[in-house]
Amino acid sequence: MPRTAPGATGQSLRWRLLRAVFATALLVWGLVAILSYDKARHEAEELMDGHLAHSARLLLALVRDNESLLADLATRLALARSGEDRPYESPLEFQIGRADGSLLLRSEQAPASSLAALPGYENITHHGHPWRVLTIAAPADDYRVQVAQSIDVRDRAALEVASQTVLPIALISPLLLLLIYLSVRGGLKPLDDLAADVAARSPENLKPLANHAAPLEVQPLLAALNQLLVRLAEALDKERRFTADAAHELRTPLAVIKIQAEVAQLSRNPDDRQHALKQIVLGVDRATRVLEQLLRLARLDPLAGLPKAGAVDLGELAHRVLVETRVTADAGAIHLHASLTPLIVQGDGELLAIVLRNLLDNALRYTPPGTTVTLFVRRQNGDILLAVADDGPGVSPEDLPRLVERFYRGREVSAEGSGLGLAIVQRIAELHSARFEVENLSGGGFEARLRWVGSAEV
């Protein structure tokens, strides 16, 4: 049986079931025992009342046919009594007389009760003890017979009968409890097997759990666990790839920095030294940019929803980012234009600003001088679009579907970059329930956009 983990406050399902079943079974058996005892005692008393009536009728028949022999009747009945104390052979006391109350014959221990009493059963007290008395009368003459039995003796006999009725229940109860325990234990064995399977798993073993032996009630839990294991496996695999890619991307700028530092250290020519130092600065900038993007992705990946959501005016947001970016565009001889419509969506303004900066940075970085880059916010066929387009050479069709992959920069790209910008945009789009789309324009150029499908303004 699996032990509860140290410090755990939960209760074992097995013992909770056993306690509930045991309590219910004992309660039911207790009620059955009480009802059986009461019924058996009542039936025993009815049986003894019937025995009184049978004995009284026999005595009445003897009296009517053998009145001359009454003197010997009491002696003969006394000799016929058993000398042993048996609960079902209780001594029968009697009185025989007439309707006027005159006594003809009585047994030695018979209670002194009036023979003139009405026929039927009654309870009387004799020498401080209760007695059960039956009086019957002959219909054709005036003979009266009265038989009596000690209620204490009757109760003892009734108790014996009732106890024997309840005894089998008491004897079989431990066996039934044992069978219940074994049944519950056997029924919960698939859970024990499942727990053992999970406990035996190593962190590297994230294969789905077998569910062929699991009860129907456990199937939803098992399915949820398997889904969790699949998600964990995907997350770990993604993290391994991410770590490997990050190490690869950082290795290059760090190697360049080291080489240029050695050149600067060994160079005696001031111009060569200055060039090496400049390359060191560029390498540090690239490594810093990669680390910033990695940290941003690391913050975005675990999020299940937006950290802070509110009404965001896309037109105003785009205008602010455009002003920040215009200096860089002018320095690179890029023509930057805007077509902005004030549209409001529910989202995180800081994250959407990152989207625009990354899209504009990509457009400025990967297009030749003289290219026109347009930032626009508009509504199209009921959808809201936030997009950056350029009239540059576009992207090769083979590279287009892979642009959102992390660290992928295209096969013919020579500009510096980390290959993480569009992956970050894709993740932010998912958090905003928007669709991130990239395409080569039919008239030439490239467009990247966020689309809120069928979105109404907030």
N, C-alpha and C positions, 0 to 999 in steps of 0.2 A: 504494500500500500504506500503510495507516495506521501512523503512527509511534507508538512507545511513549512515553507521557507522561514528562516529565523526573522522575527520582527513582523511577520505577516499577520494581519488582523482578520482576514477572511476565514470563513468556516468551510470545512470539507463538505462537498456536495453529498458524498456518501453518507456521512453522519447526519447531515440535515435530513436526508431522505429516510434514513433508518429511524431517527428520532420521531419524525412525523408518522411513519408507518407503524412503528412500535406503539406510539401513543394512541393512534387510531385503533389498532388491533386490540390493545389492552382495554381501551374504553368500550369497544364493541363486545369483547368477551366478558367484561365486567357486567355490562347491561344484560347480556344473554344469561350469564350466571345468576344474576339477581332475579330476572324474570323466570328462569327455569326453577330456581330454588323456591320462589313464591308459588309457582304453578304446581310444583311437585308437592309442596307442603299442603296446599289446598286440596289436591287430589287425594293425598294420604288421609287427611281429615274426613273427606267425603267417603273414602273407603271404610274408615273405622266407624263412621256413622252408619254406613250400610251394614257393617258387621254387627253393630248394636241392634239394628232393626231385625236382622236375620235371627240373632240369638233370642230376642224378645218374642218373635213369632213362634220359634221352636218351643220355648218355655210355655207360651200360651196354649199351644197344641197339646203339650204334655199334661198341663193342668186340666184341660177340659176332658181328656180321656182317662186320666189316672189320678183323680182327686184323692182316692183312698191311699195312694202311695206317696203323698206329698211329704210324709214324715221322713221317708228314706231318701227323698230326692236331693235334699241339701247335702247329706253325707256323701252320696254318690258323686255329686258334682265337685265336692271338695276333694275327693280322692282322685278325680280325673284331672285335676290341675297339675301342670308341669312344675317341678321343683326348681327349674332353672330360670334365671332372669333373662328372658329374651324380649327384644323390643317389639316383635310382631306377635307375641303371645301374652299380651297384658291380661291380668286377672279380671274376670267379669263378675261384678257384684250384682245381686238382684233382690227384688222383693215381689212377693205374690200375695194378692189380696182381692178384696171386692170393691165395688164402686163406692160403697159407703165408708171406705177407709179402713175396714177391718183387715188385719194382717194375717195371712195363712202361713207364709213361709218367707224367710229372708236369709241371705248368706251372712257370714260372720262379719265381713268388712263393709257391707252395704250401707250407704248413707241413709239416715233416717229422713226420708222425704215422704210427704203425704201421698197416699195412693188415690186420694180423691182429686188430685190435680188433673187439669185438662190433658188429654193425650197430646204427645209431641215431645220435642227436644227442649231442654232447658239446662242452663248452667247454674250449679249451686255450690256452696262452700260447706265442706265437711271436715271438721277438725283442723281448720285453718288452710285447707287445700281445696282448689277448685275441682269440681267433678262435672262430667257430662252425663245427663240423665235422659232416658227415653221412656215415656209412659205410653203403653198401648192398651186398648180395651177390646174384649170380644164383642162382636156386634149382636150376638143372640143371647148372651147371658151377661152377668155382672162381674165376671172375672177381670182383674186388672194385673198386668205384669209391668214391672219397672226394672230396667237394667241400667247400670251405671258403670262408668269407667273414669279413672283418674285422668284429669286433663294433663297433669305432669307426665304421666306415662304416655298419653297420646302425643304430647309435644315431642317427647323423646323419640317415639317411633316415627313421627312426621319428619323430625330433624334428620333421622337416619336415612329415610327415603330421599329427602331433598339433597342431603350431602352426597349420597351415592349418584344422584343425577348430575351434580356439579363437578364431582371428582374427575370424570374423564376430561372435562374442559381444562381443569387445573393441571392434569397430568400431560395433556397434549400441547399446552401452551408453550412450554420451552422448546419443544420440537418445531412448532410452527414458527416461533421467533427465529430459530436457527435457520429454517428453510427460507424465511423472508430475508435474513441477512445474506445467505448464500445467493439468493436470487438477485438482490440489489447489487451485491459485489460482482456477480457475473454480468449483470446488465450494464454496469459502469466500467467493465474491463476495457472496452474500446477507448474510453476516455483516458484510462491509465496508459494504454499503449500509445495513444496520441501524445500524452504528456512526456512519456519516455522518449518518443521519437524526437520531439522538440528539444528536450533536454540533452539528447545525445548529439544534436547538430553542432557542427563547428561553425564559426563565423563565416567561413568560406562556402559552406554548404547551404545554399538558399534555394534548393530544388523544391517544388511543390510537395506538400504532404500527401501521402496516400489516403484516399477517402473511401476505399471499397468496404471497410468494416465499420465505418462510423455510423452511429444511429442517425435516423432521419432528422431528429431535432438538432444534431450537432453539425449537419451539413452546411447551414448558413455560416456558422462560425468558422468551419474549416475552409469554406470558400473565401471568406474574408481574410483569413490567415494566408491562404495561398496568394490572394491578390496583393497582400502586404509584402509577402516574400518576393513576388515578381517586381513590385515597385522598388523594394530595397535592392534587389539584384541590379535593376536598371540604374538606380541612383549610384550604387557603388561602381558599376561599370562606367557610368558617365563621369564619376569623380576620378576614376583611374585614368581615363582618357584625357580628362581635363588637366590632371596633374602632369601627365606625360607631355601633353601638348604645351602646357605652360613652361615646364622645364626646358623643352626644346626651344620655345620662342625666346626665353630669357638667356639661354646659353649663347646665342649668337651675339646679342649686344654686349653681354659681359665679356665674351671672348674678344670682341672688337675693342672694348674699353681697355682690356688688359694689354692687347697688342699695341694700341696707340700710346698707352702709358709707358710701355717699354721703349717705344720709338722716341717719345719725348724725353725719356730719361737718358737714352744713349745718343740722341742727336746733338751735334755741335752747331748745326745750322739753325739760326733763329727762325727762319721761315719754315723749315721742316718741323721745328718744335712747335711753332704756333699752329701749323696745320694739324699736327697730332693732338694738340690740346683742344682744338675746335672739334675734331672727330670724337674725342672723349666726351665733350659736352653733348654732342648729338647722340652718342650712344647712351649716355645717362638719360637724356630726354626720351629716347625710345623705350628704354627699360622702365622709366617712370610711367610712360603712357600705357605700357603693357600691364604693369602692376595696378594702375588705377582701374583699367578695364576689368582685370581679374577680380579685384576687390568689389567692383560694382556688380559683376555677375555673381560673385559669392553671396552678396546681400540679396540679390533678386531671386536666385534659384529656390531657396527654401520657402519663399512667400506663397501662401495659398490665396491671397487677395491683396488689394491695395492697402498699404500702411495707413494712408490718410486720403480719403476721397472727398471731393467736393465739386462744386460747379467751376468749370474751367472754360474761359473764353479763348478758343483756339486762335482767333484773329489777333487778339491782344498779345497772347503768348508768342505767336509767330513773329509779330512785329518786334517784340523785345529781343528775341533770339537773333533776328535779322540784324538789328542794330549792333549787337555784340560781334557778329560774324563779318560785318561789312569791311572792317579794317583788313582782315586776313584776305578777303576776296580781292580788294583793291591791290594788295601787295602781290598777289599772284596773277594779276591782269585778267581776273574773272569778272564777267558782268553779272551782277546779282540783282534780280528783280523779285517782286512780290505781287501776288494777287490774293488779297486777304478779305474774307467775309466774316463778320463777327458771328460765329456759331459757338454755342455753349454745349459741352458734354460733361458727364459725370466722370471725374478722374483725378489723378494726382498731377498737379501742375509741374512739380519738380521733375518727375519721371518723364512727362511729355516734353519738357524742355531738353532733357537728355536725348530723346528721340530726334528732335530737330537738329541739335548740335551734331549728333553722329551722322545724320543724313547729309547735312550741309558740309561737314568735314570730309565725308567720302566724296561728295561731288567736287569739292575744291581740290582734293588731293589727287583724284584719279582722272581728271579731265585736263586737256591741254589748255594753254593760255588762249584767251579770246573766246572761250566757251561762255555761253549764257546759261546761268543757273536760275531757275524760277522756283520760288517757294509759294505755295498756294493753299488756301483753305476754302473749300466750297462744298456745296451740296450737289449730288449727282444721282438722279433717279431714286431719290428718297434716302440715299446713303450720305454720310458725312465723310469727307476726305481731308486728310492732312498729308501733303505730299511735297516732295522735292524732285524737280525734273531738270534735265540738262539737254543740250543739243550736241553733246559730244559723240564719240564713236560708239558708245554703248558697250555691252558686255557680250562675249561670245556665247552662243546658245548652250554650249557644253558647261560653261561656268554658271549660267543663270540659276539653275535649281540648287546649286551648292553654296550660294552666297551667304546663306544664314548659318552655315556650319561654322563652328568655332575654329579660329585660326586659319580659315581658308581665305586666301587672298587672290585667287585666280592664277592661271598659269603664265599669263603674259603681263603681269603687273610688276612694274619696277619701282613704284613709289613706296615710300616707307609707310608701314602700318602694322597693326597687331592682328588684324583679321577677326576682331571681336566686336566691332561696332555694330554690324547688322545682327549678330547673335543677341546683343543687348536689346536692340530695337525689337526683335522677334519676341523676346521674353516680356518686355514692357507691353507690347501689343496683347499678348495672352492675358496679362494681368488686367488689362482694360477691356477684355472681351471684344477686342478689335481684330481685324485681319491685316496682316502685313503682306503686301504684294510688291513684287519687283517685275519689271518688264522692259523690253526694248521697244521704243516707240516706232510706229510704222513710218513716220517721216524722218527717222534718225534721232538718236539720243536715248536716254535712259530715264526711267522714273521709278522712284520708291515711295510707297505711300502706306498710311494707316487708313483702314476703311471700317467705319462703324455701320454695319449693315442695318438698313431700315431704322436707323436711330432717330428719335425725335429730340429736339432741343430740350434741355433741362429748364 
